[in-house]
Amino acid sequence: MHNPKHLFDKLFSTVSSLAALFVLTEIIMQAFGKSICFSEGCKLTAQYTRFGDLSILLIGLAAFLSMAVLSIIERFYYSTSFAGRLLNLLLVVALTGEGFFMGYLMFRIQTVCVFCLIVFGCMVTLGILRILSGQREVIAGFATLAAVFSLLYLVLPVGITVNLPAENRLILFYSQDCRHCAEVMKEFEEKKIAVAHLPVNEYANFLKSMGIDHVPTLLVNDPNQKVFLTGKDAISRYLLACATSDKDASGAGQKPPAAKKKEAPVAKRPPLIPDIFSQPGLLSVPDSAAADDGMCKEDEICK
């Protein structure tokens, strides 16, 4: 009859080796512009890594490979207790890290990354196999995982602060993969309207805090009112309202041709800025069928 401990140790070596192969496959696929993960959460998660998601993948690969090697050493060299203690320590640290990653995904980014969930499942499986083989020290890893995960749930994220270009009255959030963004940018260029262009992937958290998850989005950054306009149609109507207001203001300031009386010079007034809340139809669409016209999801390819 086989010793259950030997069976669990063998399963541990197999699972850790397969997990390392899984992470290595993702690294190779990313080198060719592809990915195992098919969810939008993976793309969003990659945007929040300081040195790119490749750095996280390399750490995961090193962890799984180390656990596989240490487990093999422990199986074939029973007198090497140091390998077993080091393996338990590495697994506890890895489970603690998984508690942070999963808590950050669930409570900070609030999205699901399929690749991260698979890695999390592999790590939990390894912990369970290690405990079943008699290594009770690994229970501490599950305790720290639960503690870190719970703390990320209890502690609310800090308010999102961003540095927007203060010198620009109009700020456009855009995506390279959004055709409506390109059309809006072209319209600004044709009308010679100054606007700051900000890539949406760098301000995703800020926009989501405002309940915005589509592009193009125009921020009208007036001193007394700050309004977000989302979608090509809403932005075009706003630009049309601006042009109409400027035309009316310049027309009202003209004198009739018959008036020849010389008047004292008057200081030039700035162009009239329309109150966007008073423009009919500016912040609304004619019907629900057109509600999504002229906009794309922040993280989708919309050609």
C-alpha positions as CSV (number, residue, x, y, z in Angstrom):
1,M,0.0,0.0,0.0
2,H,1.4,3.4,-1.0
3,N,2.2,5.9,1.6
4,P,-0.3,8.8,1.3
5,K,2.5,11.3,2.1
6,H,4.5,10.2,-0.9
7,L,1.4,10.5,-3.1
8,F,0.7,14.0,-2.0
9,D,4.3,15.0,-2.4
10,K,4.3,13.6,-5.9
11,L,1.1,15.5,-6.7
12,F,2.7,18.6,-5.3
13,S,5.7,18.3,-7.7
14,T,3.4,17.7,-10.6
15,V,1.0,20.6,-9.9
16,S,3.9,23.1,-9.3
17,S,5.6,21.9,-12.5
18,L,2.4,22.3,-14.6
19,A,1.8,25.8,-13.0
20,A,5.3,26.8,-14.0
21,L,4.7,25.6,-17.5
22,F,1.4,27.5,-17.6
23,V,3.1,30.8,-16.6
24,L,5.9,30.2,-19.0
25,T,3.4,29.7,-21.8
26,E,1.8,33.0,-21.1
27,I,5.2,34.7,-21.2
28,I,6.0,33.2,-24.6
29,M,2.6,34.1,-25.9
30,Q,2.9,37.7,-24.8
31,A,6.2,37.9,-26.7
32,F,4.1,37.3,-29.8
33,G,1.4,39.8,-28.9
34,K,-1.1,37.1,-27.7
35,S,-2.3,35.9,-24.3
36,I,-3.9,32.9,-22.7
37,C,-6.3,35.2,-20.9
38,F,-9.4,36.2,-22.9
39,S,-11.0,38.5,-20.3
40,E,-10.9,42.3,-20.2
41,G,-9.7,42.1,-16.6
42,C,-6.3,40.8,-17.7
43,K,-5.7,44.0,-19.8
44,L,-6.9,46.2,-17.0
45,T,-4.7,44.4,-14.4
46,A,-1.6,44.8,-16.6
47,Q,-2.1,48.6,-16.6
48,Y,-1.5,48.8,-12.8
49,T,1.8,47.0,-12.6
50,R,4.7,49.4,-12.1
51,F,7.2,47.5,-14.3
52,G,4.6,45.8,-16.6
53,D,2.9,42.5,-16.2
54,L,6.0,40.7,-17.4
55,S,7.6,41.4,-14.1
56,I,4.8,39.7,-12.2
57,L,4.8,36.8,-14.6
58,L,8.6,36.3,-14.0
59,I,8.1,36.3,-10.2
60,G,5.3,33.7,-10.6
61,L,7.4,31.5,-12.8
62,A,10.4,31.7,-10.4
63,A,8.1,30.8,-7.4
64,F,6.5,27.7,-9.1
65,L,9.9,26.5,-10.4
66,S,11.5,26.9,-7.0
67,M,8.7,25.0,-5.3
68,A,8.9,22.2,-8.0
69,V,12.7,21.9,-7.5
70,L,12.5,22.0,-3.7
71,S,9.7,19.4,-3.6
72,I,11.8,17.0,-5.8
73,I,14.8,17.5,-3.6
74,E,12.8,16.7,-0.5
75,R,11.3,13.6,-2.1
76,F,14.6,12.0,-3.1
77,Y,16.7,13.3,-0.2
78,Y,14.7,12.8,2.9
79,S,17.6,13.9,5.1
80,T,17.5,17.3,3.6
81,S,15.0,18.9,6.0
82,F,16.2,22.4,5.0
83,A,14.6,22.0,1.6
84,G,11.3,21.2,3.2
85,R,11.4,24.2,5.6
86,L,12.4,26.5,2.7
87,L,9.5,25.1,0.6
88,N,7.0,25.8,3.4
89,L,8.3,29.3,3.8
90,L,8.1,30.0,0.1
91,L,4.6,28.7,0.0
92,V,3.4,30.8,2.9
93,V,4.9,33.9,1.3
94,A,3.2,33.0,-2.0
95,L,-0.2,32.5,-0.4
96,T,0.1,35.8,1.3
97,G,0.9,37.5,-2.0
98,E,-2.1,35.8,-3.6
99,G,-4.3,37.3,-0.8
100,F,-3.1,40.7,-1.8
101,F,-3.5,40.1,-5.6
102,M,-7.0,38.7,-5.2
103,G,-8.1,41.4,-2.8
104,Y,-6.8,44.1,-5.1
105,L,-8.6,42.6,-8.0
106,M,-11.9,42.2,-6.2
107,F,-12.0,45.4,-4.1
108,R,-9.8,47.9,-5.9
109,I,-10.0,47.3,-9.6
110,Q,-13.3,45.4,-9.2
111,T,-12.7,43.1,-12.2
112,V,-12.0,39.5,-12.9
113,C,-8.7,38.3,-14.4
114,V,-9.0,34.7,-15.6
115,F,-5.3,34.1,-15.7
116,C,-4.9,35.4,-12.1
117,L,-7.8,33.2,-10.9
118,I,-6.1,30.1,-12.4
119,V,-2.8,30.9,-10.8
120,F,-4.6,31.5,-7.5
121,G,-6.3,28.1,-7.9
122,C,-2.9,26.4,-8.4
123,M,-1.4,28.1,-5.4
124,V,-4.3,27.1,-3.1
125,T,-4.1,23.5,-4.5
126,L,-0.4,23.4,-3.6
127,G,-1.1,24.6,-0.1
128,I,-3.8,22.0,0.5
129,L,-1.5,19.2,-0.9
130,R,1.3,20.4,1.4
131,I,-1.0,20.3,4.5
132,L,-2.3,16.8,3.6
133,S,1.3,15.6,3.4
134,G,1.7,16.6,7.1
135,Q,3.2,20.1,6.7
136,R,1.0,22.0,9.2
137,E,3.2,25.1,8.9
138,V,1.5,25.9,5.6
139,I,-1.8,26.7,7.5
140,A,-0.1,30.0,8.4
141,G,-0.1,30.8,4.7
142,F,-3.9,30.4,4.4
143,A,-4.3,32.5,7.6
144,T,-2.2,35.4,6.2
145,L,-4.0,35.0,2.8
146,A,-7.4,35.5,4.6
147,A,-6.0,38.4,6.7
148,V,-4.6,40.4,3.8
149,F,-7.8,39.7,1.7
150,S,-10.0,40.9,4.5
151,L,-8.0,44.0,5.2
152,L,-8.2,45.0,1.5
153,Y,-12.0,44.6,1.9
154,L,-12.2,46.6,5.1
155,V,-9.9,49.5,4.1
156,L,-11.6,51.6,1.5
157,P,-9.3,52.9,-1.3
158,V,-8.1,56.4,-1.0
159,G,-9.8,59.1,-3.0
160,I,-8.5,59.2,-6.6
161,T,-6.3,62.3,-7.2
162,V,-5.1,63.0,-10.7
163,N,-3.1,65.8,-12.2
164,L,-5.1,67.3,-15.1
165,P,-3.6,70.0,-17.3
166,A,-4.9,73.1,-15.6
167,E,-4.1,75.4,-18.5
168,N,-6.6,73.6,-20.8
169,R,-10.3,74.3,-20.7
170,L,-11.1,71.3,-22.8
171,I,-9.6,67.9,-22.0
172,L,-10.3,64.8,-24.2
173,F,-9.9,61.3,-22.9
174,Y,-9.3,58.9,-25.8
175,S,-8.3,55.4,-26.8
176,Q,-6.0,54.5,-29.7
177,D,-8.4,51.6,-30.6
178,C,-11.6,53.8,-30.8
179,R,-12.6,55.1,-34.2
180,H,-15.0,57.7,-32.6
181,C,-12.1,59.2,-30.7
182,A,-10.2,59.7,-34.0
183,E,-13.2,61.4,-35.5
184,V,-13.6,63.7,-32.6
185,M,-9.9,64.6,-32.6
186,K,-10.1,65.4,-36.3
187,E,-13.1,67.6,-35.7
188,F,-11.2,69.6,-33.0
189,E,-8.3,69.9,-35.5
190,E,-10.5,71.1,-38.3
191,K,-12.2,73.7,-36.1
192,K,-8.8,74.8,-34.7
193,I,-10.0,74.3,-31.1
194,A,-7.3,73.8,-28.5
195,V,-7.8,70.6,-26.5
196,A,-5.6,68.4,-24.3
197,H,-5.5,64.8,-25.3
198,L,-5.1,62.2,-22.5
199,P,-4.9,58.4,-23.0
200,V,-7.8,56.8,-21.2
201,N,-5.7,53.8,-19.9
202,E,-3.7,56.3,-17.7
203,Y,-6.9,57.7,-16.2
204,A,-9.2,54.7,-16.0
205,N,-9.6,54.8,-12.2
206,F,-10.4,58.5,-12.3
207,L,-13.1,58.1,-14.9
208,K,-14.6,55.0,-13.3
209,S,-14.9,56.9,-10.1
210,M,-17.1,59.3,-12.1
211,G,-19.2,56.5,-13.5
212,I,-17.6,56.8,-16.9
213,D,-16.4,53.7,-18.8
214,H,-16.7,54.9,-22.5
215,V,-14.6,57.1,-24.8
216,P,-14.4,59.6,-26.2
217,T,-15.1,61.7,-23.1
218,L,-14.6,65.5,-23.1
219,L,-14.1,67.3,-19.8
220,V,-15.3,70.9,-19.9
221,N,-13.0,72.4,-17.3
222,D,-14.6,75.8,-16.6
223,P,-13.9,77.6,-13.3
224,N,-17.5,77.5,-12.2
225,Q,-18.6,74.2,-13.7
226,K,-16.9,71.0,-14.7
227,V,-18.9,68.7,-16.9
228,F,-18.1,65.4,-18.7
229,L,-19.5,64.7,-22.2
230,T,-19.2,61.2,-23.4
231,G,-19.7,60.0,-27.0
232,K,-19.0,61.6,-30.4
233,D,-22.6,62.9,-30.7
234,A,-22.6,64.7,-27.4
235,I,-19.2,66.3,-28.0
236,S,-20.2,67.4,-31.6
237,R,-23.4,69.0,-30.3
238,Y,-21.4,70.9,-27.7
239,L,-18.9,72.2,-30.3
240,L,-21.8,73.2,-32.4
241,A,-23.4,75.1,-29.5
242,C,-20.0,76.8,-28.8
243,A,-19.8,77.9,-32.5
244,T,-23.3,79.2,-32.5
245,S,-22.8,81.2,-29.3
246,D,-19.6,82.7,-30.5
247,K,-21.3,83.7,-33.8
248,D,-24.2,85.3,-32.0
249,A,-21.8,87.1,-29.7
250,S,-19.8,88.5,-32.5
251,G,-23.0,89.5,-34.5
252,A,-24.4,91.3,-31.5
253,G,-21.3,93.4,-31.2
254,Q,-21.3,94.7,-34.8
255,K,-22.6,98.2,-35.6
256,P,-24.9,99.0,-38.5
257,P,-23.2,100.4,-41.6
258,A,-25.0,103.7,-41.3
259,A,-23.6,104.5,-37.9
260,K,-20.6,106.8,-38.5
261,K,-20.3,108.2,-35.1
262,K,-16.9,107.7,-33.6
263,E,-17.1,106.0,-30.2
264,A,-14.5,105.6,-27.5
265,P,-12.6,102.3,-27.7
266,V,-14.1,99.5,-25.6
267,A,-12.1,96.7,-24.1
268,K,-12.4,93.5,-26.0
269,R,-14.6,91.0,-24.3
270,P,-13.8,87.3,-24.2
271,P,-16.0,85.1,-26.4
272,L,-19.3,84.0,-24.9
273,I,-19.0,80.6,-23.3
274,P,-22.3,78.8,-23.6
275,D,-24.0,77.4,-20.5
276,I,-24.0,73.7,-21.4
277,F,-26.9,73.1,-19.1
278,S,-29.2,75.4,-21.0
279,Q,-28.5,73.9,-24.5
280,P,-31.4,71.8,-25.6
281,G,-30.5,68.2,-26.3
282,L,-26.8,68.7,-25.5
283,L,-26.6,66.3,-22.6
284,S,-29.3,63.9,-23.9
285,V,-30.0,61.8,-26.9
286,P,-33.2,61.7,-28.9
287,D,-34.0,58.0,-28.1
288,S,-32.6,55.0,-26.3
289,A,-31.6,53.4,-29.6
290,A,-29.0,56.1,-30.2
291,A,-27.7,56.1,-26.6
292,D,-24.5,54.2,-27.4
293,D,-23.8,56.0,-30.8
294,G,-20.4,57.6,-31.0
295,M,-18.7,55.8,-28.1
296,C,-16.6,52.8,-27.3
297,K,-15.8,50.9,-24.1
298,E,-12.5,52.1,-22.6
299,D,-10.7,48.8,-23.1
300,E,-12.3,47.4,-26.3
301,I,-11.0,47.6,-29.9
302,C,-13.5,49.7,-31.7
303,K,-12.5,50.3,-35.3
